[in-house]
């Protein structure tokens, strides 16, 4: 279970970081082009998906501490 949560959280972190870059680049292009519709699309539709991915990444990273391996490794991180 620990390995699954670790891999899923890593994948979700990568996806939401890439999504954040897409939002910033998309809004920058929208400002350069002068497209209000494009700006709104990247600011709401795409950003909503990225926020969900970030929330799921946080959820899976917190679940890591509640697995047997996560409880064992928690002591290692405190040192």
MOKATA-V117278 format. One record per residue. N is the residue number from 1. RES is the residue in one small letter. PSI is psi in degrees with one decimal (NA if undefined). D_LAST is the distance of its C-alpha to the last C-alpha in whole Angstrom. Layout:
BEGIN
N;RES;PSI;D_LAST  N;RES;PSI;D_LAST
END
This chain:
BEGIN
1;x;-37.2;24  2;x;-44.5;21  3;x;-40.0;22  4;x;-48.9;25  5;x;-39.7;23  6;x;-47.3;21  7;x;-40.1;24  8;x;-42.5;26  9;x;-38.0;23  10;x;-43.6;23  11;x;-41.6;27  12;x;-37.0;28  13;x;-44.4;25  14;x;-42.4;27  15;x;-40.9;31  16;x;-25.8;30  17;x;-42.4;29  18;x;-41.2;32  19;x;-38.6;34  20;x;-39.9;33  21;x;-40.2;34  22;x;-41.7;38  23;x;-46.9;38  24;x;-46.0;38  25;x;-41.7;40  26;x;-42.1;42  27;x;-32.4;43  28;x;-44.2;43  29;x;-40.1;46  30;x;-38.1;47  31;x;-40.0;48  32;x;-37.6;49  33;x;-29.0;52  34;x;30.6;52  35;x;107.9;52  36;x;-35.6;51  37;x;-40.9;51  38;x;-40.5;48  39;x;-44.0;46  40;x;-38.7;46  41;x;-46.8;46  42;x;-30.9;43  43;x;-21.6;42  44;x;-59.4;42  45;x;-53.3;42  46;x;-40.1;40  47;x;-33.7;37  48;x;-42.5;38  49;x;-41.5;37  50;x;-38.2;34  51;x;-38.3;33  52;x;-42.9;33  53;x;-40.3;31  54;x;-40.8;28  55;x;-42.1;28  56;x;-37.4;28  57;x;-42.1;25  58;x;-41.3;23  59;x;-47.5;24  60;x;-32.0;23  61;x;-33.7;20  62;x;-33.8;20  63;x;-24.4;21  64;x;-36.9;18  65;x;-16.3;16  66;x;4.6;19  67;x;162.9;20  68;x;-45.1;19  69;x;-36.3;17  70;x;-37.9;15  71;x;-37.3;14  72;x;-42.0;13  73;x;-16.0;11  74;x;-34.1;10  75;x;-31.4;7  76;x;-33.5;6  77;x;-22.5;6  78;x;-22.4;4  79;x;NA;0
END
